[in-house]
Structures are given as structure tokens and as C-alpha cells.
Amino acid sequence: LLTVMLAYPLSRKDLPKRNFFAFFLFFTMLFNGGLVPTYIMWTQTFHIKNTIFALLVPGLLMNAFNVIMMRTYINSNIPDAVIEAARIDGSGEFRLLIQIILPMSLPIVATLALLAGLAYWNDWYNAMLYISDNEMFPLQYFLYGILSNVNAISSGRVPAGVTGTLQLPAETVKMAVTIITIG
């Protein structure tokens, strides 16, 4: 919803300061605040450490790449004549967005929803940063830990407490983890 509500005004050619907002969006896609300020913001301001919100909220807000994809789709696939006809019929901006633009943009909305769903499914990084309770680890972080341990053991770096030489079939474990992930 936030992506659509930002992409639609940016797709309008009559938006004042449109180029400034587009540059601001693109600039934040290239340069962000960094890991330490982000971590401090989520843990000390919003207090999401060791909660389910730590897995959901950091990726919930808009992704600049998705906004640019949505804006480009609206610019290239929705004719200006349709928008002008809706305005002649008395449609305001919100009605135009909800009743004209959004139904015509369902393919890109579905694509962005699929990409967001895949991003949440494959996300282990937020769990690594914000979750320290073993019972709250998502499946991807748990599998990431298995692969990290197998790679460490296979490379010869034996964890503390393990004696002797231990050779694990790293590729076999990777394939087994892949099958678990697919399942």
C-alpha cells in the first residue's frame, strides 16, 4: 500500500518537484544510514529485540526498488487517456488511484507481493541481528546455522569440544538443507 501510494504521485507528470522526490528516492536506494544507526533505531527506539516484530517490521516499510518498478509500470502501461477520461468524469486523486490505477496495476502488485513474500521467506539476516532467543529463530536462520557449522567443520576449523578429524559431506548437507527449505 505504501509503495503504491508513493509510486503513483511520482508517476504523475504534473507533480511539483517530481524530479527532486524521484532523486531523493533513488539516492536512498544507493546510500542508507548504515547498520549501526539502523540497529540502534530498531532496538532502542522501537524496542523490537527478541520479538516477532523484529522479523516483520524492518522489511515492512517501502523498498525504493519496488517503488521505482511500480512507478515505471504506471508510466508505461496505463495510458494518460484513461486518467484524463476519469478526471473529466469527476474523479479525484484517491478515487482515480483506487478505482482506475490499482485495478489496472494488479500484475505489478502481484509481482511485488511475490518478491516481498520471497524476501521474508529467505530472510535470516534480521533474525541474526535482532533475535537471541533460540526458540524464536525462523527456519532460514536455523538452516543458515547448520550450513555455517558444516562449512566450518569441512574447512578444518573444528569447533571447541570436538576432537579428532571429522569430514562431513558439505555438498550433501547443502542439498539436504535445500530440500528442507523447498518443503
SULFEN-V6720 format. One record per pair of residues at least 12 apart in sequence whose C-alpha atoms are under 8 Angstrom apart, sorted by the first residue. I is the first residue (numbers start at 1). GAP is how many residues later the second one is. D is the distance in Angstrom with one decimal. If there is no record, write none. Layout:
I_GAP_D ; I_GAP_D
This chain:
2_59_7.4 ; 2_60_6.3 ; 3_59_5.7 ; 3_60_7.5 ; 3_63_6.9 ; 3_64_5.3 ; 3_67_7.5 ; 4_63_7.1 ; 4_66_6.9 ; 6_61_6.9 ; 7_60_5.3 ; 7_61_6.9 ; 7_63_5.8 ; 7_64_4.7 ; 8_62_7.8 ; 8_63_6.2 ; 8_66_7.2 ; 8_89_7.5 ; 10_12_6.8 ; 10_61_6.5 ; 11_60_5.2 ; 11_61_7.3 ; 11_63_6.4 ; 11_64_5.7 ; 12_63_8.0 ; 25_39_6.1 ; 26_38_6.8 ; 28_36_7.4 ; 29_34_8.0 ; 29_35_5.6 ; 29_36_7.0 ; 39_90_7.8 ; 42_16_7.6 ; 43_87_7.7 ; 48_82_7.5 ; 49_81_5.0 ; 49_82_6.2 ; 50_80_6.1 ; 50_81_4.7 ; 50_82_6.3 ; 50_83_6.5 ; 50_86_7.6 ; 51_80_7.3 ; 51_85_8.0 ; 52_84_7.7 ; 54_72_6.8 ; 54_73_7.3 ; 54_76_6.0 ; 54_77_7.2 ; 55_71_5.9 ; 55_72_6.3 ; 55_75_8.0 ; 56_64_7.8 ; 58_68_7.7 ; 59_61_7.9 ; 66_46_6.7 ; 69_39_8.0 ; 70_38_6.6 ; 70_39_7.8 ; 73_32_7.6 ; 73_35_7.1 ; 74_27_7.6 ; 74_31_7.1 ; 78_23_7.5 ; 78_26_7.2 ; 83_13_7.4 ; 83_17_7.7 ; 86_14_7.9 ; 121_19_7.4 ; 122_18_6.1 ; 123_17_6.7 ; 123_18_7.7 ; 124_14_7.3 ; 124_16_5.4 ; 124_17_4.5 ; 124_20_7.4 ; 125_16_7.5 ; 127_14_6.6 ; 128_13_7.1 ; 139_42_8.0 ; 140_41_7.6 ; 143_34_6.5 ; 147_26_7.4 ; 147_27_6.7 ; 147_30_7.9 ; 150_18_6.9 ; 150_20_6.1 ; 150_23_7.6 ; 151_19_6.5 ; 153_13_7.0 ; 153_14_7.1 ; 153_15_7.3 ; 154_12_7.5 ; 154_13_5.8 ; 154_14_5.9 ; 154_15_7.7 ; 154_16_6.6
